[in-house]
């Protein structure tokens, strides 16, 4: 008969732990209430769906984040028109208060890379060597050399 209390203690402890975890998930933070967090998640999913359903453009490389109804778009698209279209689509979604469009254009071959080379080019210079050049030896006088014409 003592096996029932032994079983009930762990079950009661587990139930208490689950209740604490469940209640902690419903607590509000200093920035937003739990309802606001839920609404922002819903807005984010609606915006992502609207961008994926766009007929002309597919926005696979665009990330959507929502905070207090303000939607931030970031990522990369192929053209300025796609960036503008993504902002327009987002503004039409219900409950979106404002849109911050931080989408960038994908770099293409016409844009220089930070090194100034095109993206697939490798420039290996084999003409240089680690030994000093002959012209360096003639231009710098040696400290031990003397003019033999004047000194016998």
C-alpha positions in Angstrom: 0.0 0.0 0.0 2.9 2.3 0.2 3.6 2.2 -3.5 0.8 4.6 -4.3 2.3 7.5 -2.3 5.7 6.8 -4.0 4.1 7.1 -7.4 2.0 10.2 -6.6 5.0 12.3 -5.5 6.8 12.2 -8.9 3.5 12.7 -10.8 2.6 15.7 -8.6 6.0 17.1 -9.1 5.8 16.7 -12.8 2.3 18.3 -12.9 3.6 21.3 -10.9 6.6 21.7 -13.2 4.4 21.7 -16.3 2.0 24.2 -14.7 4.9 26.6 -13.9 6.3 26.3 -17.5 2.8 26.9 -18.9 2.2 30.0 -16.8 5.7 31.4 -17.6 4.9 31.2 -21.3 1.8 33.4 -20.7 3.6 36.1 -18.7 4.0 39.5 -20.4 7.5 41.1 -20.7 8.3 44.7 -20.2 8.2 45.4 -23.9 5.1 43.5 -25.0 2.2 41.5 -23.6 1.7 37.9 -24.5 -1.3 38.9 -26.7 0.9 41.4 -28.5 3.6 38.7 -29.1 0.9 36.4 -30.4 -0.4 39.1 -32.7 3.1 39.9 -34.0 3.6 36.2 -34.8 0.3 36.1 -36.7 1.2 39.2 -38.7 4.6 37.8 -39.6 3.0 34.6 -40.9 0.4 36.5 -42.9 3.1 38.7 -44.5 5.3 35.7 -45.3 2.3 34.0 -46.9 1.5 37.1 -48.9 5.0 37.4 -50.2 5.1 33.7 -51.2 1.8 34.0 -53.0 2.9 37.0 -55.1 2.3 36.1 -58.8 5.1 38.1 -60.4 7.8 37.9 -57.8 9.0 35.2 -55.4 10.6 36.5 -52.3 12.5 33.5 -51.1 15.4 35.4 -49.7 13.4 37.9 -47.7 13.1 37.6 -43.9 10.1 39.1 -42.0 10.2 40.2 -38.4 7.3 42.0 -36.6 7.5 44.1 -33.4 4.4 45.9 -32.1 2.8 45.7 -35.5 5.8 47.2 -37.3 7.1 44.8 -39.9 10.8 44.8 -40.9 11.8 43.3 -44.2 15.4 42.2 -44.7 17.3 40.1 -47.2 18.1 40.2 -50.9 16.1 40.6 -54.1 17.1 40.9 -57.7 15.8 44.4 -58.6 14.5 47.7 -57.1 11.0 46.8 -58.4 11.0 43.6 -56.3 12.0 45.6 -53.2 9.2 48.1 -53.8 6.7 45.3 -54.5 7.6 43.5 -51.3 6.9 46.7 -49.3 3.6 47.3 -51.1 2.4 43.7 -50.5 3.4 44.0 -46.8 1.5 47.3 -46.3 -1.7 45.6 -47.6 -1.6 42.9 -44.9 -4.2 43.4 -42.1 -2.9 44.8 -38.8 0.4 46.0 -40.2 1.0 49.5 -38.7 4.2 50.3 -40.6 6.8 48.7 -42.8 10.6 49.1 -42.5 12.0 47.9 -45.8 15.7 47.0 -45.3 15.8 44.7 -48.4 19.1 44.9 -50.3 19.8 44.2 -54.0 21.7 41.0 -54.8 25.2 41.8 -56.1 25.6 40.9 -59.7 28.7 40.7 -62.0 28.5 44.4 -62.8 29.2 45.4 -59.2 32.8 45.3 -58.2 33.7 43.1 -55.3 35.6 44.6 -52.3 38.9 43.5 -53.8 38.1 45.1 -57.1 38.1 41.8 -59.0 35.1 40.1 -60.5 33.7 37.4 -58.4 35.2 34.3 -60.1 38.6 35.8 -60.9 41.9 34.8 -59.2 44.9 36.9 -59.8 48.1 35.1 -59.0 51.2 37.1 -59.7 54.2 34.8 -60.5 56.6 37.5 -61.6 57.6 38.6 -58.1 60.2 36.8 -56.1 61.4 37.1 -52.6 65.0 37.9 -53.6 66.1 41.5 -53.8 66.1 43.1 -57.2 69.3 44.1 -58.9 68.2 47.7 -59.2 67.8 47.8 -55.4 71.5 46.9 -54.9 72.8 49.7 -57.2 70.6 52.4 -55.8 71.5 52.0 -52.2 75.2 52.5 -51.3 76.8 50.1 -49.0 78.2 51.4 -45.8 81.4 49.4 -46.2 82.2 50.6 -49.7 84.8 53.3 -50.3 85.8 55.2 -53.3 89.1 53.6 -54.4 90.0 56.3 -56.8 90.5 58.8 -54.1 91.9 56.5 -51.4 94.9 54.4 -52.3 
